């Protein structure tokens, strides 16, 4: 066992005390911080102003003045205040549209109420106009007052030229909605401010009531925590797996492998490498987890985290690490260089992509059939079950233990295959093995 | 010889790779404290046999004992091994690398650092302790690799083609190191296809060809004069007229072989008398009865095997 620890210690020291490791360790949080800083700025880049003319045919004569006002108000600074007010009142979606996409500078072209609509449509496609002709609006005759004998109110017809910017339609609809409501309020001699107050119900923030007390609900926590834990798990496994693959290939190509085998058995060598790289990835995971916990504590959100999740993370990490990591090391032992390794790595890489592809549907519905299947099929069961355990609807305990049991069976299976391939592969040079050769190695070793 | 006291004892060991039989029913007993040469042409099966001795490969059949154990795995700490395909951890520094290997070989921790530094100094590489292995020249790397095989003072030292790629100075250093280890009491087995080296160093030579043992004899018996009917000599003055030798009544004919001459004796002529006659005829720097070299034996066996295609296992060389 002492020799296994010697190998593990060398792997740990040779990896951890290098610039590459430090850079690799820092690059994830640095990239995260960069994304957090840069992406919002990219989204914050306002779209170019939509500028042009809209023609309005208003047979009622009551809407047009309000269209004029609505267009004028949308171009003024007051509009921003209104947007904020609407957001506070719960109209956040509309606010986002206004702020991000519907910045417009419209010019009203007033048409007589009796204008021929078919003729007006031609205006939309006039060649080389001075300003772009964006839309033609024809207000319904019953848009403000219902027709005699009916109670239904009409709206308007909207015509646009081909290849129209969608934001124009959004802007025109906003203008027309405001203008028609204003006309209807005027026609009924209502108090506009009173109506607005009646129609406004502010959105409230919920309070989470737990056994340990109450706190403001943190929106999205049921998504963020499972995603963070799965990310940690994938990172830990990939970190160790890549390391084992690389060092094994390196030891083969450096021809140092046989020197080692004169001192230790292949199983001692494999065991030492597994332990060493497990230590390396546990160190990296601990650092990231520690940072996450510090961040939660600094925002007084530490209570959001169920500490049992850390124990589950460790258990599922060990299962995933020994399953996928040992197979990656077996790949490293069977090839001569990293280029050859990439070909044999394809099935393992697909396996690692499964959690990325399926995490969202699993988090959305942790009790679905998909989630159930994924959490019981090695080698992806560790990822699936961890997502479910961290979700808002954790699975029953028997499912967790069954998944752990199946994972352990998978670990022994993977270690058996890896040990056989490793024993033969480390001394094989030349053509990389195909599937048939690998099967022969499994039988022969 | 009792095989119980043997350092290495192989009995009917066979290893195949697919349709190729790399080692075929190999019997070999190497007594403790011996210095054995393992010779054979490229692809003869030397490395495979050595890897089986080291338990890096497992034999398909046959019995194998190393230092009294059924497997070298049980005695790895007492074995020093220099593989044919050898290397170093490129990014590791020299002293930590040797310390790491020594620890793997079970070397005692007490005084290990001092022993490593002393060993580095002994092979003339003082000052490289803190250098990364990738910074070393090829010759320096080879010396460090050899040191890694001996740093734990093994009872059995197995060297697979240790002289390949070494310059004359390093070759001499390695020869001294092998002899030092032998004098210390270690059993030494080294493979080579450079016959003069085996001839110079070994007590005993084992030759395999196509996986089969063709020769297993003490060097002294292999190299004993086998042809007392011929003399070999070198002239003191290269311009001397050698025809005087050919004209001697004791000599049947005389031919030049590289820088030497070989003179065949007539039937019934005493070799000592013929030698005196040659000395009287021309100034001679060196004269002796013609001996066969290990290279002659090697070539004869390989050529014979090529001719027969299927030599019997255990056949001795018919020189």
Interface residues (C-beta under 8 A of the other chain):
Chain A: X3 X6 X7 X10 X14 X18 X250 X251 X254 X255 X256 X258 X259 X260 X261 X262 X263 X264 X265 X427 X429
Chain B: X51 X54 X55 X56 X57 X73 X76 X77 X79 X80 X81 X83 X85 X86 X87 X88 X89 X90 X91 X92 X100 X101 X103 X104 X105 X145 X148 X149
